[in-house]
Amino acid sequence: MELIDVAEAGDGPYGITVGPDGGVWFTLIRAGEIGRLAPDGSVRRFGLGAPRCAPSVITAGPDGALWYAEMNTGRIGRITVDGEVSSFALSAIGVGPGGIVTGPDGALWFTEVNADVVGRITVDGEVTEYPLPVEGAMPAHITAGPDGALWCALNQADAIARVSTDGDVTVHRLPTAGTAPVGITAGADGALWYVGIGGGLVGRITVDGEVTEYPLADRGARPHAITAGPDGRLWFTEWAAGRIGVLTPDGRLDGHAIPGRGAEPHGIAVDPDGTVYAALERGQLARLRG
């Protein structure tokens, strides 16, 4: 495992994705900036014009740019690979946009953590918001499913929601109370995979709502984000344990400890070659050759 210094500890690397330009893009949630790790190892940082905007999750957009959620300003942001920044306001400042992903319809889909809403924004900035049928659900991360719908984790409802591109919502309750799902991703097996930060587990849910759980050996590891690798393995961050976990297609759990104390891994991404990147809140990125 390689550790790459990209910021001061107080800047808080948080979300991470692989960009269309081959760079690894990440958010600095406490500095109000976006960073880019180039293939040659150099790092650039781009200010967003609002130091307290709290950019959280970032994703590659359908237009060749990167899109991210500003939790504190109620805006969805866009940054080109050249560093040009723009943003679009949502219905209210306090909605707390969190997760964001490119949908199957060529738009960006996002969650509003504090408003129990899933939203859609076109690349031109047109916003549509769909209320969830669960009060206090705190929708977290969101992903595009294999069925042409969007799937998101409802952190405080112990549930996973399916949202069609027309805005129809189906809620699937999870079997373990206190699961508190955050991260979710589409797997290579045609199912959705999530991590429960409260339950200390990795879960699998089919498009029909059938759930299988894989409890971690350390139930207090606080798994946060999850992503699928090109070989079918699921990679996830264990925020409290300072580890990068992995679940193989045959159901075997393993992991890699991050050297040093206070790593606090949050976002995770895998590039097309299978190299894993995790954003560490202490000011680093971890790189693991998969």
GUVEX-439210 format. One record per residue: x, y, z negated of N, C-alpha, C in turn. Coordinates in steps of 0.2 Angstrom, whole numbers, padded with zeros to 4 digits, always signed. Each point is the difference from the previous one (the first is absolute). Layout:
N
XYZXYZXYZ
...
//
This chain:
290
+0004-0006+0000-0004+0006+0000+0004+0006+0000
-0001+0005+0004+0003+0006+0001-0004+0006-0003
+0003+0004-0004-0003+0006-0003+0002+0006+0003
-0004+0005+0003+0001+0005+0004-0002+0007-0004
+0004+0004-0002-0002+0006-0003-0003+0005+0005
-0006+0002-0001-0003+0005+0004-0003+0006-0003
+0000+0000-0007-0003+0006-0003+0002+0000-0007
-0001+0005-0004+0000+0000-0007-0005-0004-0003
+0001-0003-0006-0005-0004-0004-0006+0004-0001
+0000+0006-0001-0006+0004-0001-0005+0001+0006
+0003-0001+0006-0003+0001+0006-0005-0006+0002
+0001-0006-0003-0005-0005+0001-0002-0003+0006
+0005-0004+0004-0002-0003+0006-0006-0005-0002
-0005+0000+0005-0006-0003-0002-0003-0005+0006
-0002+0003+0005-0003-0003+0006+0006-0001+0005
-0001-0005+0004+0005-0002+0005-0003-0003+0006
+0003+0001+0006-0002-0003+0006+0006+0000+0005
-0001-0004+0005+0005+0000+0005-0003+0004+0006
+0004+0005+0003-0003+0004+0005+0001-0002+0007
-0003+0003+0004+0000-0002+0007+0007+0001+0003
+0004+0004-0003+0007+0002+0002+0005-0004-0003
-0002-0005-0004+0005-0005-0003+0003+0003-0006
-0003+0006-0003+0002+0002-0006-0004-0003-0006
+0002+0000-0006-0004-0001-0005-0003+0006-0004
-0006+0001+0000-0003+0006-0002-0003-0001-0007
+0001+0005-0005-0002-0001-0007-0003+0007-0003
-0004-0001-0004-0003+0006-0004+0004+0001-0006
+0001+0007-0002+0003+0002-0006-0006+0003-0004
-0003-0004-0004-0007+0002-0003+0001+0006-0005
+0005+0001-0003+0001+0005-0005+0004+0006+0003
+0003-0001+0006+0003+0006+0003-0004+0003+0005
-0005-0003+0002-0004+0003+0006+0004+0000+0006
+0003-0006+0002+0004-0001+0006-0001-0006+0003
+0002-0001+0006+0000-0006+0004+0008-0001+0002
+0002-0006-0001+0007-0002+0002+0000-0005+0005
+0006+0000+0004+0001-0005+0005+0007-0003-0001
+0001-0006+0000+0006-0004+0000+0001-0002+0007
+0005+0002+0003+0002-0002+0007+0004-0006+0001
+0000-0003+0005+0003-0007+0001+0008+0001-0001
+0003+0006+0000+0007+0001-0001+0001+0001-0007
-0005+0000-0005+0000+0001-0007+0000+0007-0002
-0001+0005+0004-0001+0007-0002-0007+0001-0002
-0001+0005-0004-0006+0002-0003-0002+0007+0001
-0006+0001+0003-0003+0007+0000-0006+0001-0004
-0001+0006-0003-0006+0001-0003-0004+0006+0002
-0006+0000+0000-0004+0005+0003-0005+0002-0005
+0000+0007-0001-0005+0003-0005-0007+0001+0003
-0005-0001-0004-0007+0000+0003-0003+0007-0002
+0004+0005-0003-0003+0006-0001-0004+0001-0006
-0001-0006-0004-0003+0000-0006+0003-0005-0005
+0005+0003-0004+0004-0005-0004-0004-0005-0005
-0006+0002-0001-0004-0004-0005-0006-0004+0004
+0001-0001+0006-0006-0003+0004+0000-0007-0001
+0005-0003-0003+0000-0007-0001-0001-0005+0006
+0004+0000+0005-0001-0005+0005+0001-0007-0002
-0005-0004+0001+0000-0007-0003+0002-0005+0006
-0005-0003+0003+0001-0005+0005+0001+0003+0007
+0004-0003+0004+0002+0002+0006-0001-0006+0005
-0002+0002+0006-0001-0005+0005+0002+0002+0007
+0002-0004+0005+0001+0002+0007-0007+0001+0003
-0001+0005+0003-0006+0002+0003-0001-0003+0008
-0005+0001+0003-0001-0003+0006+0002+0005+0006
+0003+0006-0003+0002+0005+0005+0008+0001+0000
+0003-0004-0003+0008+0000+0000+0002+0004-0006
-0004+0003-0004+0002+0004-0006-0001-0005-0007
+0001+0003-0005-0001-0003-0007-0005+0004-0003
-0005-0003-0004-0005+0003-0003+0000-0002-0008
-0002+0004-0004+0001-0001-0007-0006+0004-0004
-0001-0003-0006-0005+0003-0004+0003+0005-0005
-0003+0006-0001+0002+0004-0006-0005+0000-0005
+0002-0003-0006-0005-0002-0005-0002+0007-0004
+0004+0004-0001-0002+0006-0004-0003+0006+0004
+0001+0000+0007-0003+0005+0004-0006-0001+0004
-0002-0007+0000-0006-0002+0003+0001+0001+0008
+0006-0002+0002+0001+0001+0007+0003-0007+0003
+0000-0001+0007+0003-0005+0003+0005+0004+0004
+0007-0003+0000+0005+0003+0003+0003-0004+0006
+0003+0004+0005+0003-0003+0006+0007+0003+0001
+0005-0004+0001+0007+0002+0001+0002-0004+0006
+0003+0004+0005+0002-0003+0006+0007-0003-0001
+0003-0004+0004+0007-0003-0001+0005+0005+0000
-0002+0006+0003+0005+0006-0001-0001+0004-0006
-0005-0001-0004+0000+0003-0006-0005+0006+0000
-0004+0000+0005-0006+0006+0000-0006-0003-0004
-0002+0005-0005-0005-0002-0005-0006+0004+0002
-0006-0004-0001-0006+0003+0000-0005-0004-0005
-0006+0003-0002-0004-0003-0004-0007+0002+0001
-0005-0004-0003-0007+0001+0001-0004-0001-0006
-0004+0005-0002-0004+0000-0006-0005-0005+0000
-0002-0003-0006-0005-0005-0001-0006+0005-0003
-0005-0004-0003-0006+0004-0002+0001+0004-0006
+0005-0002-0004+0002+0003-0007+0007-0001-0002
+0003+0004-0004+0007-0001-0002+0001-0006-0004
-0005-0001-0005+0001-0005-0005-0002-0007+0002
-0001-0002+0006-0002-0006+0002+0006-0005+0000
+0006+0002+0000+0006-0004-0001+0001-0006+0005
+0001+0002+0006+0001-0005+0006+0006-0004-0002
+0000-0007+0000+0005-0004-0002+0003-0004+0006
-0004-0006+0001+0003-0004+0006-0002+0003+0007
+0004-0002+0005-0002+0002+0007+0003-0006+0004
-0003-0001+0006+0002-0005+0005-0003+0002+0006
+0003-0002+0006-0003+0001+0006-0005-0006+0001
-0006+0002+0003-0005-0005+0001-0001-0002+0007
-0004-0005+0001+0000-0003+0006-0004+0004+0006
-0002+0006-0003-0004+0004+0005+0004+0006+0002
+0007+0000-0002+0004+0006+0002+0000+0006-0004
-0003-0001-0006-0001+0005-0005+0004-0002-0006
+0001+0005-0005+0003-0002-0006-0005-0001-0005
+0000-0005-0004-0005-0001-0006+0004+0001-0006
-0004+0003-0005+0004+0001-0007-0005-0001-0005
+0002+0000-0006-0004+0000-0006+0000+0006-0004
-0005+0002-0003-0001+0006-0005-0001-0003-0007
+0006+0000-0004+0000-0004-0006-0005+0003-0005
+0000+0006+0000-0005+0003-0006-0007+0001+0003
-0001-0001+0006-0007+0001+0002-0004-0006+0003
+0003-0006-0001-0003-0006+0002-0002+0000+0007
+0004+0002+0004-0001+0001+0008+0005-0003+0004
-0002-0003+0005+0005-0001+0006-0001+0004+0006
+0005+0003+0002+0000+0005+0005+0003-0002+0007
-0002+0004+0005+0003-0001+0007+0002+0006+0003
+0006+0001+0002+0002+0006+0003+0003-0002+0007
-0002+0004+0005+0003-0001+0007+0007+0004+0000
+0003-0002+0006+0007+0004+0000-0001+0007+0002
-0006+0002+0001-0002+0008+0001-0002+0003-0006
-0001-0004-0006-0001+0003-0006-0008-0001-0002
-0004-0003+0004-0007-0001-0002-0001-0005-0005
-0003+0002-0006-0001-0004-0005-0007-0003-0001
-0001-0006-0002-0006-0003-0002+0001-0004-0006
-0005+0001-0005+0001-0003-0006-0006-0005-0002
+0002-0006-0003-0005-0005-0001+0000-0001-0007
-0005+0001-0004-0001-0001-0007+0000-0008-0001
+0004-0002-0006-0001-0007-0002-0005-0001-0004
-0003-0006+0000-0006-0001-0005+0001-0002-0007
+0007+0001-0002+0002-0001-0007+0002+0006-0003
-0003+0002-0005+0003+0006-0004+0006-0001-0004
+0005+0004+0000+0006-0001-0004+0004-0005+0003
+0000-0002+0006+0003-0006+0003+0008+0002+0001
+0002+0006+0001+0007+0002+0001+0003-0004+0006
-0002+0001+0006+0003-0003+0006+0007+0001+0000
+0004-0005+0001+0007+0001+0000+0003+0000+0008
+0004-0006+0001+0003+0000+0006-0006-0003+0005
+0002+0001+0007-0005-0002+0005+0004-0003+0006
-0003-0005+0003+0004-0003+0006-0005-0002+0005
+0002-0001+0006-0004-0002+0006+0000-0008+0000
-0006-0003+0000-0001-0007-0001+0000-0003+0007
+0000-0007+0000+0000-0004+0006-0007+0000+0004
-0005+0003-0004-0007-0001+0003-0002+0007+0003
+0005+0005+0001-0002+0006+0003-0003+0005-0005
+0000-0002-0007-0002+0005-0005+0006+0002-0004
-0002+0005-0005+0005+0002-0005-0001-0003-0007
+0005-0002-0003-0001-0003-0007+0004+0004-0005
-0003+0001-0006+0004+0004-0005-0001-0003-0007
+0004+0001-0004+0000-0002-0007-0003+0005-0004
-0005-0002-0004-0004+0004-0005+0003-0001-0007
+0004+0004-0002+0004-0001-0006-0004-0001-0006
-0004+0004-0001-0004+0000-0006-0007-0004+0000
-0001-0003+0006-0006-0004+0000+0002-0008+0001
+0006-0001+0000+0003-0007+0000-0004-0003+0007
+0001+0003+0005-0003-0002+0006+0004+0002+0006
-0002-0003+0006+0003+0002+0007-0006+0002+0004
+0001+0005+0003-0006+0003+0005+0002-0001+0007
-0005-0002+0004+0001+0000+0007-0004+0006+0003
+0003+0004+0004-0004+0005+0003+0001+0000+0008
-0006-0001+0003+0000+0000+0007+0002+0007+0003
+0002+0000+0007+0001+0006+0003-0006+0005+0001
-0006-0003-0002-0006+0004+0000-0001+0003-0007
+0004-0002-0005-0001+0002-0007-0004-0005-0004
-0002-0006+0002-0004-0004-0004+0005-0004-0005
-0002+0000-0006+0004-0002-0005-0003-0007-0004
+0005-0005+0000-0002-0006-0004+0005-0001-0006
-0002-0001-0006+0005+0000-0005+0000-0008-0003
+0006-0002+0000+0001-0007-0003+0004+0001-0007
-0004-0003-0005+0003+0000-0007+0005-0005+0000
+0005+0002-0004+0006-0005-0002-0002-0004-0006
+0003-0006+0000-0002-0005-0006+0003+0002-0006
+0006+0003-0001+0003+0002-0006-0001+0007-0002
-0003+0001-0006-0001+0006-0003+0007+0003-0001
+0000+0007+0001+0006+0004-0001+0006-0001+0005
-0002-0003+0006+0005-0001+0005+0002+0007+0003
-0004+0005+0000+0002+0007+0002+0004+0000+0006
-0002-0002+0006+0004-0001+0006+0002+0007+0003
+0006+0000+0002+0002+0007+0003+0002-0002+0008
+0006-0003+0001+0002-0002+0006-0004-0005+0004
-0001+0001+0007-0003-0005+0004+0003+0000+0007
+0000-0006+0003+0003+0000+0007-0003-0006+0003
+0000+0000+0007-0002-0005+0004+0005-0005+0001
-0001-0007-0001+0005-0005+0000+0000-0003+0007
+0005-0004+0002+0001-0003+0006-0005-0006+0001
-0003-0002-0006-0005-0005+0000-0007+0002+0001
-0002+0006+0002-0006+0002+0001-0004+0002-0006
+0003+0000-0005-0003+0002-0007+0003+0007-0002
-0003+0003-0005+0002+0006-0004+0004-0002-0006
+0005+0003-0002+0004-0001-0006+0001+0006-0004
-0001-0001-0006+0000+0006-0005+0004-0002-0006
+0002+0005-0004+0003-0001-0006-0004+0004-0006
+0000-0004-0005-0004+0003-0006+0005+0003-0005
+0001+0006-0001+0004+0003-0004-0002-0001-0008
-0006-0001-0001-0002-0002-0007+0000-0007-0001
-0002-0004+0005+0000-0008-0001+0007-0003+0001
+0005+0003+0002+0006-0003+0002+0000-0006+0004
-0003+0001+0006-0002-0005+0005+0001+0003+0007
+0000-0005+0005-0001+0001+0007-0006-0004+0002
-0004+0003+0004-0007-0003+0002+0000+0000+0007
-0004-0005+0002-0002-0001+0007-0007+0000+0001
-0003+0004+0005-0007+0000+0001-0001+0000+0007
-0005-0005+0002-0001-0001+0007-0005+0005+0002
-0001+0001+0007-0005+0005+0002-0007-0002-0002
-0001-0006-0002-0007-0002-0003+0000+0001-0008
+0005+0002-0003+0000+0002-0007+0002-0006-0004
+0003-0005+0002+0003-0006-0004+0007+0002-0003
+0000+0000-0006+0006+0002-0004+0004-0005-0003
+0007+0000+0001+0005-0004-0003+0005+0004-0004
+0002-0002-0006+0004+0004-0004+0007-0004-0001
+0005+0004+0000+0007-0002-0002+0003+0004-0005
-0001-0003-0007+0002+0004-0005+0008+0000+0000
+0003+0006-0002+0007+0001-0001+0002-0003-0006
+0007-0003+0000+0002-0002-0007+0000+0005-0005
+0002+0006+0002-0001+0006-0005-0006+0004+0002
-0005-0002-0004-0007+0004+0001+0001+0007-0002
+0005+0002-0003+0001+0007-0001+0004+0004+0005
+0001-0003+0005+0005+0003+0005-0003+0006+0004
-0006+0001+0000-0004+0006+0003+0001+0000+0007
-0001-0005+0004+0001+0000+0007-0004+0006+0003
+0003+0004+0005-0003+0006+0002-0002+0000+0007
+0005-0001+0005-0001+0000+0007+0002-0006+0003
-0003-0002+0006+0001-0006+0003+0000+0001+0008
+0004-0004+0003+0000+0000+0008+0002-0006+0002
-0002-0002+0007+0002-0006+0003+0006+0000+0004
+0004-0005+0000+0006+0000+0004-0002-0003+0007
+0005+0000+0005-0002-0003+0006+0000-0008+0000
+0003-0003-0005+0000-0007-0001-0005-0003-0004
-0005+0004-0002-0006-0002-0004+0001+0001-0008
+0006+0002-0002+0001+0001-0007-0003+0006-0002
-0002+0001-0006-0003+0006-0003+0005+0002-0005
+0001+0007+0001+0005+0003-0005-0004+0005-0004
+0002+0001-0006-0003+0004-0005+0004+0003-0005
-0001+0006-0003+0004+0003-0005-0003-0002-0007
+0004-0001-0004-0002-0001-0007+0003+0006-0004
-0005+0005-0001+0002+0006-0003+0003+0000-0007
-0003-0004-0004+0003+0000-0007+0006-0004-0001
+0000-0005+0004+0006-0005-0001+0006+0002+0004
-0001+0005+0005+0006+0002+0004+0002-0006+0004
-0004-0003+0004+0001-0005+0004-0004+0001+0007
+0003-0004+0005-0004+0000+0007-0002-0008+0000
-0006-0001+0000-0003-0007+0000-0001-0002+0007
-0001-0006+0001-0001-0003+0007-0005-0006-0001
-0005-0001+0004-0004-0006+0000+0001-0003+0007
+0002-0006+0000+0001-0004+0007-0006-0003+0002
-0001-0001+0007-0006-0003+0002-0002-0006-0003
+0004-0004-0003-0002-0006-0003-0002+0001-0008
+0000+0006-0002-0003+0002-0006+0005+0000-0006
+0007+0001+0002+0005+0000-0005+0002+0007-0002
+0000+0002-0006+0002+0006-0002+0007+0001-0002
+0003+0005+0002+0007+0001-0002+0001+0008+0000
+0006+0002-0002+0001+0007-0001+0008+0002+0000
+0001+0006+0000+0007+0003+0000+0000+0005-0005
+0004+0000-0005+0001+0005-0005+0004+0006+0003
-0002+0006-0001+0003+0006+0002+0005+0002-0005
+0007+0000+0002+0005+0002-0005-0001+0007-0004
+0001+0000-0006+0000+0006-0004-0007+0001-0003
-0001+0005-0004-0006+0001-0004-0004+0005+0003
-0006+0000-0001-0005+0006+0002-0001+0000+0007
+0000-0005+0004+0000+0000+0007-0007+0002+0002
-0006-0002-0003-0007+0002+0001-0001-0001+0008
+0000-0006+0003-0002+0000+0007-0007+0001+0001
-0002+0004+0005-0007+0001+0002-0001-0002+0007
+0001+0004+0005-0002-0002+0007+0005-0005+0003
-0002-0004+0005+0004-0005+0003-0002-0001+0007
+0005-0001+0004-0001-0001+0008+0005-0005+0002
-0002-0003+0006+0005-0005+0003+0000+0003+0008
+0007+0000+0002+0001+0002+0007-0001-0006+0005
+0000+0001+0006-0001-0006+0005+0005-0006-0001
+0006+0002-0003+0005-0005+0000-0001-0004-0007
-0005+0002-0004-0001-0004-0006+0004+0003-0006
+0003+0006+0001+0004+0004-0006-0006+0003-0004
+0001-0001-0007-0005+0003-0004+0003+0006-0003
-0004+0005-0001+0001+0007-0003-0005+0001-0006
+0003+0002-0005-0005+0002-0006+0003+0007-0002
-0005+0004-0002+0001+0007-0003+0000-0001-0007
+0006+0003-0003+0001-0001-0007+0000+0007-0003
-0005+0001-0005-0001+0006-0003+0006+0004-0003
+0005-0004-0002+0006+0003-0003+0004+0004+0006
-0002+0000+0006+0004+0004+0005+0003-0004+0005
-0001-0006+0001+0003-0005+0005-0005-0004+0004
+0003-0002+0006-0004-0005+0003+0004-0007+0000
-0003-0005-0001+0003-0007+0000-0001-0003+0006
+0005-0003+0003+0000-0003+0006+0002-0008-0001
-0004-0004+0003+0001-0007-0001-0001-0004+0007
+0006-0003+0002-0001-0003+0006-0004-0007-0001
-0006+0000+0003-0005-0005-0001+0003-0007+0003
//
